[in-house]
Amino acid sequence: MNKDLIIVGSGLGGLSAALRMAVKGYNVTILEKYHKAGGRLNQFSEGGFTFDLGPSFMSMTYEFDQFFKDCGIENPLKMKSLDPLYKVNFRGNNKFFNITKDIDKLAAEFAGIENNFKEKAEKYLLKAGQFFHDTENIVVKQNFDNLFDYFLKISKVPLKHLPYLNKKLWNLLDETFDSMEVKVIFSLVAFFLGSTPFKTPSIYSLLNYTEFKHNGYWLVEGGMYTIVEEIIKALNKYNVKIIYNTEIVSVNQDSGKVTSVIDSKGKEWKAGNFIINADAASFRGEILKRKNYSNDKLDKMEWSLAPLTIYLGIKGKIKNLYHHNYFLGNNFPEYAKNIFSSSSIPSKPYYYVNMSSYTDPLCAPDNCENLFILCPVPDLRFKSDWTDKELIADDIISDLSERIGHDIDKNTIFKKILTPEDWGAMFNLYKGSGLGLSHKMMQVGGFRPSNKDESYTNLFYVGASTTPGTGLPMVLISSKLVTERILNEH
């Protein structure tokens, strides 16, 4: 049996799959387009400031414990639980809501805004938790061979959860709470999936359960990129090679198997099995030229938000920011329904701010802060011209300065802006979509692009755009599912 394995892409999915296969005796080589491993889970430093490029927190940390245990390694990551989880400010309101896992304290935050908040929240989270635990092992941690197999497995989910399937998250929240502030704050989990609560199925209320009851949010000491660095240390012990600046542009095949992948310089890379850690849908279309994944059909699929990200090195200490912060407006339904398909960015957009120097002073020089701002924006299907990026960034920075009482522009030492064009170019993200395919009902489970290729018996997929979906813990589960396939079939 040929135990040579090539993995295309060194995101968390590719790295974790590589380690799982290396400990099973496979000879693994990773081919990476970018100059550094990690994919969107990346990092850069400039002028004494260090920034997480993408993911800035995690949940379901026990999946990391399980991953390292599966690989025979004690979890080397030192993680710190966050509480409060994050702050939220609505435009025109001086109040900053401290969102905490303590429901009694959270009820106090919403006093005078939401009557009987605790009773409503506990009932809502109880149902969300039941759905989470009733589906985790039946749906999330399962491979599906075909749609029949998928429906057979989900038929084991208790019937009481059926109403979740035909309802959007916003509708569920609208039935549960009265105040707009509470509904908006509880709906923020939809943005973690790269969507809005008006498109996200209500089944993802389970994310509210994971943040408030189950595991909460965590940071990694040393920054999120420590995850990548620790996995690479383990890979080095198994002589796994990572070849950078190597983009795969085509494949060779024979008798229903991929025999090699070809990079942009014409070099051929041969192996017995291949795992793709690029987008599972666009790879099938753009590299394999599958009709079901043509550009027209890809464009008609529902994709997650595109990121406009701003990285700022700021002089002076900022008092009114926490590790995670959301700055929202007061027209949420209208804004959320229109932002992803607009050809322009409205004045005063909604955005997220991460200040990791709040918890890790080494991220910035003395008496300085590092700010990472993420603004969800339309992907390149709807807005292809980003020459206005400076104007958009200035608008956000001006708004943030006013709301926190700190002149950011005047005190900026370092500034970098990445648009959907940049993100797409760096990591082959389809039309700049930040998290791949969205999680609407017809794009999850057995309807999501499979982790096993439909034509080639030795070609597999891992990562956010195949099963089970988006998020660091989901990607770790994805690596387990794909390696189970290979080990069982080969």
Sequence and secondary structure as in RCSB ss.txt:
>XXXX:A:sequence
MNKDLIIVGSGLGGLSAALRMAVKGYNVTILEKYHKAGGRLNQFSEGGFTFDLGPSFMSMTYEFDQFFKDCGIEN
PLKMKSLDPLYKVNFRGNNKFFNITKDIDKLAAEFAGIENNFKEKAEKYLLKAGQFFHDTENIVVKQNFDNLFDY
FLKISKVPLKHLPYLNKKLWNLLDETFDSMEVKVIFSLVAFFLGSTPFKTPSIYSLLNYTEFKHNGYWLVEGGMY
TIVEEIIKALNKYNVKIIYNTEIVSVNQDSGKVTSVIDSKGKEWKAGNFIINADAASFRGEILKRKNYSNDKLDK
MEWSLAPLTIYLGIKGKIKNLYHHNYFLGNNFPEYAKNIFSSSSIPSKPYYYVNMSSYTDPLCAPDNCENLFILC
PVPDLRFKSDWTDKELIADDIISDLSERIGHDIDKNTIFKKILTPEDWGAMFNLYKGSGLGLSHKMMQVGGFRPS
NKDESYTNLFYVGASTTPGTGLPMVLISSKLVTERILNEH
>XXXX:A:secstr
   EEEEE  BHHHHHHHHHHHTTT EEEEE SSSSTBTTS EEEETTEEEESS   BS THHHHHHHHHTT   
   EEEESS EEEEETT   EEEE S HHHHHHHTTTTSTTHHHHHHHHHHHHHHHHHHHIIIIIT   SSHHHH
HHHHTTS GGGHHHHTSBHHHHHHHH   HHHHHHHHTHHHHTTS TTTSBGGGGHHHHIIIIIS EEEETT TT
HHHHHHHHHHHHTT EEE S  EEEEEEETTEEEEEEETT  EEE SEEEE S HHHIIIIIS  GGG HHHHHH
S B  EEEEEEEEEES  SS  SEEEEE S HHHHHHHGGG SS  SS  EEEE GGGT GGGS TTEEEEEEEE
EE  TTT    TTHHHHHHHHHHHHHHHHT  TTTTEEEEEEE HHHHHHHH  GGG SSSB   GGGSGGGS  
SB SS TTEEE STTSSS SSHHHHHHHHHHHHHHHHHH 
